[in-house]
Amino acid sequence: SFVNVGSGESGYWKDSVVASINRQSGQLAVFNEGSLLLFEKNDNGNYLQARQREFDTGERRLALVASAGPRIVLAGQDGKIRVLDANSLESIAEYQPAGEIPPRTVAATDDGAYFLVNFHNGRLWLYDAQAGQPLAANVTGQGDITAAAFGGNDTLLLADRGQRVIQYRLPTLERLETLAPDEGMLASTNRWVVKPLYQALPKPGALSD
């Protein structure tokens, strides 16, 4: 069954609110318009707020959050990735691998060993929580990744160009399997005819040059 979390006041949770449940601790991390709130379940099964911390994540005060194991990863609209202690909310590290590009997706393995951030420019960022440092994301389609998720504690699933899904083994990023539909006539024409012609022919704005 569902239960209310928060003050219960009308308008307390904003439309942009995001949440993540830590499968190991049962804690609930919620980011609500600039505030990261940590809820813990009491003996009656109700979530009570334990801690709160404010973050400047950009003009619109938006962020995505993933909580797993002893870490929380908070990826703000400003492009900054903050790694936090899942209990105290204290800062562990901060990164900004894609400049000010906002994140599209944030996720973690259930055991909290790995985190990912997929940015709106198609770049993927990986974090090895056990080593306490980023994991080089040497994957196919880097810069054109449209979706990213973990398929378990030791596998990574990436979709690039919206046409295929590639499965990798963690942490080596060994390529395990590629799933892709047969390319239709329209896609083939676009890839092998339209795009090459676009690159080869002069652009309308350059005809007078």
Backbone as CSV, one residue per row, in Angstrom:
resi,resn,N_x,N_y,N_z,CA_x,CA_y,CA_z,C_x,C_y,C_z
1,SER,0.832,-1.184,0.000,0.000,0.000,0.000,0.878,1.249,0.000
2,PHE,0.306,2.375,-0.398,1.038,3.633,-0.448,0.776,4.454,0.814
3,VAL,1.820,5.143,1.268,1.684,6.032,2.418,2.285,7.383,2.077
4,ASN,1.805,8.430,2.742,2.329,9.770,2.512,3.709,9.923,3.125
5,VAL,4.566,10.652,2.427,5.890,10.979,2.938,6.029,12.495,2.895
6,GLY,6.433,13.100,4.005,6.571,14.554,4.033,5.591,15.168,5.004
7,SER,5.373,16.466,4.847,4.547,17.202,5.793,3.061,16.998,5.575
8,GLY,2.688,16.540,4.366,1.271,16.396,4.074,0.629,17.689,3.619
9,GLU,1.362,18.792,3.631,0.822,20.077,3.204,0.655,20.099,1.695
10,SER,-0.397,20.751,1.241,-0.646,20.884,-0.192,0.484,21.660,-0.846
11,GLY,1.040,21.117,-1.928,2.112,21.813,-2.631,3.484,21.589,-2.041
12,TYR,3.585,20.699,-1.031,4.893,20.467,-0.391,5.875,19.874,-1.386
13,TRP,5.398,18.862,-2.145,6.245,18.265,-3.168,6.016,18.971,-4.496
14,LYS,7.095,19.406,-5.124,7.005,20.098,-6.401,6.926,19.088,-7.547
15,ASP,6.540,19.590,-8.717,6.404,18.716,-9.883,7.730,18.060,-10.265
16,SER,8.825,18.701,-9.908,10.143,18.209,-10.303,10.751,17.244,-9.289
17,VAL,10.001,16.861,-8.243,10.550,16.014,-7.186,10.985,14.660,-7.742
18,VAL,12.128,14.167,-7.260,12.624,12.841,-7.635,13.015,12.106,-6.365
19,ALA,12.970,10.777,-6.414,13.267,9.990,-5.221,13.975,8.698,-5.593
20,SER,14.709,8.148,-4.633,15.419,6.892,-4.828,15.451,6.134,-3.512
21,ILE,15.071,4.850,-3.542,15.111,4.002,-2.348,16.397,3.180,-2.347
22,ASN,17.098,3.232,-1.233,18.302,2.433,-1.059,17.871,1.011,-0.688
23,ARG,18.119,0.053,-1.581,17.635,-1.309,-1.372,18.328,-2.018,-0.213
24,GLN,19.490,-1.529,0.172,20.198,-2.161,1.287,19.755,-1.613,2.640
25,SER,19.667,-0.291,2.744,19.330,0.326,4.029,17.834,0.606,4.189
26,GLY,17.107,0.659,3.049,15.697,1.009,3.106,15.454,2.499,3.193
27,GLN,16.508,3.297,3.239,16.370,4.753,3.309,15.812,5.304,1.999
28,LEU,15.092,6.394,2.099,14.503,7.063,0.947,15.136,8.437,0.786
29,ALA,15.794,8.667,-0.338,16.398,9.968,-0.630,15.493,10.711,-1.609
30,VAL,15.143,11.937,-1.262,14.221,12.733,-2.079,14.851,14.086,-2.362
31,PHE,14.865,14.489,-3.644,15.339,15.835,-3.991,14.131,16.654,-4.401
32,ASN,13.907,17.743,-3.671,12.719,18.560,-3.870,13.097,20.035,-3.950
33,GLU,13.230,20.536,-5.174,13.494,21.954,-5.440,14.636,22.511,-4.585
34,GLY,15.814,21.906,-4.724,16.992,22.412,-4.041,17.305,21.742,-2.721
35,SER,16.401,20.919,-2.210,16.607,20.269,-0.922,16.712,18.759,-1.094
36,LEU,17.756,18.179,-0.520,17.882,16.729,-0.481,17.448,16.277,0.907
37,LEU,16.413,15.456,0.957,15.865,14.981,2.226,16.079,13.481,2.340
38,LEU,16.466,13.038,3.514,16.686,11.615,3.770,15.641,11.134,4.770
39,PHE,14.889,10.120,4.352,13.844,9.548,5.205,14.245,8.140,5.628
40,GLU,13.930,7.794,6.871,14.201,6.460,7.389,12.907,5.866,7.929
41,LYS,12.744,4.553,7.769,11.520,3.889,8.187,11.599,3.535,9.674
42,ASN,10.527,3.856,10.400,10.495,3.530,11.831,9.893,2.139,12.044
43,ASP,9.712,1.766,13.296,9.218,0.431,13.620,7.795,0.192,13.128
44,ASN,7.054,1.271,12.911,5.671,1.151,12.432,5.581,1.110,10.908
45,GLY,6.756,1.188,10.259,6.762,1.148,8.805,6.540,2.486,8.140
46,ASN,6.558,3.574,8.923,6.376,4.913,8.377,7.725,5.578,8.136
47,TYR,7.790,6.375,7.081,9.026,7.095,6.773,9.039,8.439,7.486
48,LEU,10.103,8.672,8.260,10.279,9.934,8.964,11.546,10.608,8.474
49,GLN,11.484,11.938,8.338,12.653,12.672,7.857,13.762,12.651,8.900
50,ALA,14.959,12.232,8.462,16.096,12.144,9.377,17.083,13.281,9.170
51,ARG,17.311,13.651,7.919,18.277,14.701,7.612,17.845,15.478,6.378
52,GLN,18.413,16.675,6.245,18.120,17.526,5.092,19.339,18.382,4.781
53,ARG,19.587,18.590,3.494,20.695,19.438,3.082,20.313,20.187,1.816
54,GLU,20.708,21.436,1.745,20.399,22.279,0.588,21.550,22.238,-0.421
55,PHE,21.180,22.281,-1.716,22.173,22.279,-2.781,21.795,23.309,-3.841
56,ASP,22.810,23.975,-4.366,22.624,24.889,-5.490,22.920,24.102,-6.756
57,THR,21.864,23.679,-7.446,22.042,22.843,-8.631,21.693,23.572,-9.931
58,GLY,21.571,24.878,-9.866,21.245,25.646,-11.061,20.012,26.488,-10.839
59,GLU,19.706,27.307,-11.833,18.624,28.277,-11.717,17.273,27.624,-11.408
60,ARG,16.999,26.473,-12.021,15.701,25.817,-11.823,15.703,24.861,-10.630
61,ARG,16.835,24.699,-9.970,16.955,23.900,-8.751,16.504,22.464,-8.971
62,LEU,16.970,21.883,-10.087,16.604,20.519,-10.443,17.794,19.591,-10.298
63,ALA,17.524,18.316,-10.042,18.582,17.309,-9.951,17.960,15.926,-10.036
64,LEU,18.785,14.956,-10.381,18.408,13.547,-10.342,19.221,12.876,-9.238
65,VAL,18.673,11.834,-8.631,19.339,11.223,-7.484,19.267,9.701,-7.560
66,ALA,20.345,9.055,-7.116,20.375,7.597,-6.983,21.048,7.269,-5.657
67,SER,20.393,6.421,-4.876,20.924,6.024,-3.568,21.094,4.515,-3.553
68,ALA,22.302,4.059,-3.193,22.571,2.620,-3.116,23.784,2.377,-2.233
69,GLY,23.706,1.371,-1.384,24.823,1.094,-0.496,25.146,2.295,0.371
70,PRO,26.418,2.604,0.554,26.804,3.722,1.421,26.880,5.072,0.714
71,ARG,26.431,5.150,-0.541,26.592,6.388,-1.311,25.282,6.874,-1.935
72,ILE,25.219,8.182,-2.138,24.177,8.837,-2.922,24.879,9.649,-4.009
73,VAL,24.394,9.538,-5.223,24.906,10.376,-6.311,23.804,11.348,-6.708
74,LEU,24.137,12.632,-6.639,23.212,13.703,-6.972,23.749,14.411,-8.214
75,ALA,22.996,14.360,-9.308,23.418,14.989,-10.565,22.514,16.176,-10.847
76,GLY,23.093,17.379,-10.777,22.303,18.593,-10.890,22.132,19.097,-12.310
77,GLN,21.163,19.978,-12.464,20.908,20.612,-13.749,22.127,21.394,-14.225
78,ASP,22.990,21.806,-13.301,24.186,22.567,-13.637,25.311,21.676,-14.165
79,GLY,25.073,20.369,-14.266,26.079,19.450,-14.786,27.003,18.876,-13.726
80,LYS,26.885,19.346,-12.485,27.760,18.856,-11.418,27.232,17.539,-10.847
81,ILE,28.156,16.618,-10.622,27.829,15.343,-9.996,28.416,15.352,-8.596
82,ARG,27.563,15.173,-7.599,27.999,15.171,-6.207,27.856,13.775,-5.624
83,VAL,28.946,13.248,-5.107,28.920,11.946,-4.440,28.841,12.210,-2.946
84,LEU,27.822,11.645,-2.292,27.556,11.941,-0.887,27.528,10.668,-0.049
85,ASP,27.787,10.837,1.240,27.606,9.746,2.192,26.101,9.527,2.364
86,ALA,25.638,8.286,2.216,24.209,8.007,2.226,23.565,8.193,3.598
87,ASN,24.345,8.224,4.651,23.786,8.398,5.989,23.833,9.840,6.473
88,SER,24.980,10.486,6.283,25.158,11.846,6.801,24.864,12.929,5.767
89,LEU,24.831,12.572,4.488,24.682,13.507,3.362,25.905,14.411,3.199
90,GLU,27.004,14.059,3.861,28.237,14.836,3.701,28.870,14.553,2.344
91,SER,29.548,15.557,1.799,30.157,15.446,0.473,31.384,14.540,0.512
92,ILE,31.473,13.657,-0.477,32.626,12.781,-0.642,33.499,13.277,-1.794
93,ALA,32.859,13.614,-2.918,33.589,14.088,-4.101,32.622,14.837,-5.004
94,GLU,33.195,15.619,-5.911,32.388,16.369,-6.875,33.069,16.335,-8.239
95,TYR,32.265,16.129,-9.290,32.781,16.048,-10.655,31.882,16.851,-11.585
96,GLN,32.443,17.258,-12.715,31.656,17.941,-13.749,32.201,17.524,-15.121
97,PRO,32.002,16.244,-15.496,32.626,15.704,-16.698,32.058,16.208,-18.012
98,ALA,30.835,16.743,-18.003,30.206,17.202,-19.250,29.959,18.699,-19.242
99,GLY,30.726,19.423,-18.441,30.508,20.872,-18.368,29.162,21.175,-17.732
100,GLU,28.384,22.046,-18.372,27.086,22.432,-17.831,25.932,21.668,-18.474
101,ILE,26.228,20.593,-19.175,25.177,19.776,-19.776,24.401,19.061,-18.670
102,PRO,23.066,19.138,-18.661,22.288,18.481,-17.607,22.196,16.975,-17.814
103,PRO,21.925,16.225,-16.758,21.814,14.775,-16.858,20.470,14.344,-17.406
104,ARG,20.457,13.210,-18.089,19.219,12.598,-18.565,18.783,11.468,-17.626
105,THR,19.765,10.697,-17.158,19.482,9.532,-16.323,20.562,9.363,-15.270
106,VAL,20.157,8.952,-14.068,21.088,8.554,-13.009,20.619,7.202,-12.484
107,ALA,21.555,6.281,-12.293,21.177,4.955,-11.802,22.320,4.340,-11.006
108,ALA,21.986,3.281,-10.267,22.990,2.579,-9.457,22.681,1.087,-9.444
109,THR,23.719,0.290,-9.237,23.487,-1.133,-9.013,22.885,-1.304,-7.622
110,ASP,22.126,-2.371,-7.423,21.449,-2.566,-6.140,22.424,-2.635,-4.968
111,ASP,23.623,-3.161,-5.219,24.593,-3.282,-4.131,25.401,-2.015,-3.897
112,GLY,25.168,-0.987,-4.722,25.859,0.293,-4.538,27.286,0.317,-5.022
113,ALA,27.690,-0.698,-5.787,29.080,-0.756,-6.253,29.344,0.215,-7.398
114,TYR,28.342,0.433,-8.256,28.541,1.286,-9.434,27.361,2.235,-9.620
115,PHE,27.683,3.422,-10.115,26.678,4.422,-10.461,26.923,4.874,-11.894
116,LEU,25.873,5.370,-12.545,26.031,5.942,-13.881,25.251,7.239,-13.992
117,VAL,25.744,8.107,-14.862,25.027,9.318,-15.252,25.089,9.406,-16.768
118,ASN,23.928,9.489,-17.407,23.850,9.672,-18.854,23.400,11.104,-19.110
119,PHE,24.231,11.873,-19.805,23.941,13.283,-20.034,23.150,13.499,-21.321
120,HIS,22.561,14.679,-21.444,21.748,15.002,-22.618,22.564,15.141,-23.895
121,ASN,23.867,15.195,-23.796,24.699,15.222,-25.001,25.122,13.815,-25.427
122,GLY,24.529,12.792,-24.798,24.819,11.418,-25.171,26.071,10.842,-24.544
123,ARG,26.682,11.572,-23.622,27.884,11.074,-22.948,27.506,10.277,-21.705
124,LEU,28.291,9.240,-21.442,28.070,8.396,-20.272,29.212,8.574,-19.279
125,TRP,28.860,8.666,-17.997,29.846,8.760,-16.919,29.579,7.631,-15.943
126,LEU,30.642,6.931,-15.525,30.526,5.817,-14.593,31.332,6.089,-13.333
127,TYR,30.830,5.611,-12.203,31.526,5.787,-10.931,31.641,4.448,-10.221
128,ASP,32.859,4.110,-9.830,33.138,2.896,-9.071,33.168,3.273,-7.595
129,ALA,32.085,2.994,-6.882,31.978,3.391,-5.480,32.942,2.617,-4.592
130,GLN,33.297,1.403,-4.982,34.228,0.611,-4.187,35.633,1.197,-4.246
131,ALA,36.025,1.666,-5.434,37.337,2.281,-5.597,37.310,3.760,-5.221
132,GLY,36.108,4.342,-5.161,35.977,5.751,-4.807,36.446,6.683,-5.901
133,GLN,36.250,6.292,-7.162,36.687,7.128,-8.277,35.905,6.774,-9.540
134,PRO,35.905,7.687,-10.532,35.211,7.397,-11.791,35.832,6.201,-12.499
135,LEU,34.997,5.503,-13.270,35.431,4.373,-14.080,35.398,4.821,-15.534
136,ALA,36.528,4.715,-16.235,36.602,5.159,-17.627,35.524,4.467,-18.459
137,ALA,34.645,5.264,-19.068,33.517,4.717,-19.825,33.913,4.501,-21.285
138,ASN,34.763,3.523,-21.504,35.209,3.199,-22.856,34.214,2.246,-23.502
139,VAL,33.118,2.816,-24.006,32.036,2.011,-24.566,31.723,2.477,-25.987
140,THR,31.094,1.596,-26.740,30.671,1.926,-28.104,29.554,2.964,-28.070
141,GLY,29.617,3.934,-28.971,28.550,4.931,-29.066,28.674,6.071,-28.091
142,GLN,29.816,6.190,-27.421,30.001,7.288,-26.472,29.773,8.616,-27.190
143,GLY,28.894,9.446,-26.639,28.508,10.693,-27.278,27.200,10.577,-28.038
144,ASP,26.671,9.352,-28.139,25.410,9.126,-28.841,24.544,8.125,-28.076
145,ILE,24.722,8.068,-26.758,23.982,7.118,-25.926,22.645,7.722,-25.526
146,THR,21.576,7.030,-25.877,20.227,7.546,-25.635,19.588,6.987,-24.367
147,ALA,20.085,5.857,-23.877,19.540,5.271,-22.650,20.605,4.407,-21.989
148,ALA,20.557,4.357,-20.651,21.543,3.574,-19.904,20.896,3.014,-18.650
149,ALA,21.256,1.766,-18.317,20.709,1.120,-17.127,21.625,-0.026,-16.727
150,PHE,21.465,-0.476,-15.493,22.196,-1.645,-15.034,21.287,-2.858,-15.159
151,GLY,21.857,-3.974,-15.652,21.088,-5.194,-15.795,21.306,-6.138,-14.634
152,GLY,21.852,-5.646,-13.557,22.220,-6.443,-12.393,23.431,-5.787,-11.757
153,ASN,24.027,-6.444,-10.784,25.174,-5.851,-10.106,26.454,-5.909,-10.923
154,ASP,26.449,-6.695,-12.001,27.676,-6.825,-12.776,27.494,-6.632,-14.274
155,THR,26.353,-6.070,-14.698,26.144,-5.822,-16.122,25.596,-4.417,-16.365
156,LEU,25.978,-3.856,-17.509,25.577,-2.519,-17.919,24.895,-2.623,-19.271
157,LEU,23.752,-1.957,-19.437,23.007,-1.965,-20.686,22.976,-0.554,-21.261
158,LEU,23.400,-0.406,-22.518,23.437,0.902,-23.163,22.745,0.851,-24.514
159,ALA,21.929,1.858,-24.789,21.313,2.010,-26.100,21.944,3.223,-26.778
160,ASP,22.388,3.050,-28.012,22.934,4.193,-28.742,22.256,4.293,-30.099
161,ARG,22.082,5.514,-30.559,21.408,5.839,-31.808,19.948,5.389,-31.801
162,GLY,19.460,4.943,-30.646,18.075,4.512,-30.559,17.787,3.251,-31.341
163,GLN,18.818,2.520,-31.764,18.606,1.389,-32.653,19.182,0.074,-32.135
164,ARG,19.999,0.111,-31.090,20.580,-1.131,-30.592,20.873,-1.010,-29.103
165,VAL,20.945,-2.167,-28.443,21.289,-2.234,-27.030,22.505,-3.141,-26.899
166,ILE,23.520,-2.643,-26.195,24.745,-3.418,-25.994,24.898,-3.710,-24.504
167,GLN,25.212,-4.956,-24.194,25.398,-5.378,-22.802,26.892,-5.518,-22.513
168,TYR,27.316,-4.942,-21.378,28.717,-4.977,-20.968,28.840,-5.622,-19.601
169,ARG,30.006,-6.223,-19.354,30.307,-6.768,-18.034,31.073,-5.725,-17.217
170,LEU,30.689,-5.586,-15.950,31.373,-4.665,-15.048,32.383,-5.434,-14.186
171,PRO,33.532,-4.822,-13.869,33.957,-3.457,-14.206,34.817,-3.369,-15.471
172,THR,35.045,-4.490,-16.155,35.976,-4.496,-17.283,35.389,-3.853,-18.523
173,LEU,34.051,-3.751,-18.568,33.324,-3.256,-19.740,33.559,-4.135,-20.961
174,GLU,33.750,-5.419,-20.697,33.819,-6.398,-21.784,32.446,-6.472,-22.456
175,ARG,32.442,-6.393,-23.767,31.197,-6.414,-24.524,30.657,-7.842,-24.576
176,LEU,29.425,-8.047,-24.078,28.856,-9.384,-23.976,27.876,-9.709,-25.094
177,GLU,26.996,-8.766,-25.425,25.938,-9.059,-26.393,25.425,-7.765,-27.016
178,THR,25.018,-7.844,-28.273,24.418,-6.712,-28.967,23.061,-7.132,-29.509
179,LEU,22.041,-6.344,-29.191,20.684,-6.601,-29.671,20.268,-5.453,-30.569
180,ALA,19.890,-5.767,-31.808,19.503,-4.726,-32.752,18.525,-5.307,-33.763
181,PRO,17.490,-4.533,-34.144,16.543,-5.002,-35.166,17.166,-4.901,-36.553
182,ASP,16.592,-5.587,-37.497,17.034,-5.450,-38.882,16.786,-4.023,-39.335
183,GLU,17.768,-3.450,-39.989,17.655,-2.074,-40.426,16.709,-1.978,-41.611
184,GLY,15.693,-1.138,-41.498,14.719,-0.972,-42.574,15.258,-0.133,-43.714
185,MET,14.483,-0.100,-44.788,14.884,0.646,-45.978,15.062,2.131,-45.684
186,LEU,14.144,2.708,-44.893,14.217,4.138,-44.601,15.486,4.476,-43.832
187,ALA,15.814,3.668,-42.814,17.016,3.924,-42.025,18.265,3.731,-42.867
188,SER,18.258,2.696,-43.717,19.416,2.451,-44.576,19.636,3.597,-45.544
189,THR,18.549,4.090,-46.126,18.654,5.208,-47.065,19.193,6.451,-46.373
190,ASN,18.708,6.687,-45.153,19.175,7.859,-44.409,20.658,7.757,-44.093
191,ARG,21.105,6.563,-43.676,22.498,6.395,-43.279,23.455,6.409,-44.474
192,TRP,23.085,5.675,-45.539,24.030,5.469,-46.633,23.860,6.429,-47.812
193,VAL,22.734,7.164,-47.870,22.511,8.084,-48.994,22.364,9.526,-48.514
194,VAL,21.365,9.762,-47.645,21.056,11.138,-47.249,22.212,11.782,-46.501
195,LYS,22.718,11.116,-45.465,23.792,11.719,-44.673,25.071,11.944,-45.478
196,PRO,25.533,10.956,-46.293,26.731,11.210,-47.109,26.544,12.366,-48.082
197,LEU,25.355,12.454,-48.702,25.114,13.564,-49.628,25.114,14.902,-48.898
198,TYR,24.523,14.909,-47.691,24.502,16.143,-46.909,25.913,16.621,-46.586
199,GLN,26.789,15.655,-46.282,28.169,16.006,-45.969,28.932,16.466,-47.200
200,ALA,28.610,15.883,-48.359,29.389,16.161,-49.568,28.943,17.411,-50.303
201,LEU,27.636,17.664,-50.358,27.123,18.788,-51.137,27.259,20.103,-50.373
202,PRO,27.406,21.231,-51.094,27.480,22.536,-50.430,26.164,22.880,-49.757
203,LYS,26.254,23.531,-48.606,25.075,23.911,-47.871,24.495,25.203,-48.475
204,PRO,23.174,25.418,-48.360,22.555,26.617,-48.952,23.225,27.911,-48.547
205,GLY,23.621,28.010,-47.285,24.256,29.245,-46.821,25.664,29.430,-47.336
206,ALA,26.235,28.359,-47.907,27.623,28.441,-48.365,27.715,28.534,-49.884
207,LEU,26.566,28.572,-50.596,26.590,28.574,-52.059,27.230,29.826,-52.632
208,SER,27.147,30.918,-51.899,27.708,32.166,-52.416,29.151,32.355,-52.027
209,ASP,29.726,31.437,-51.233,31.114,31.567,-50.779,32.072,31.223,-51.899
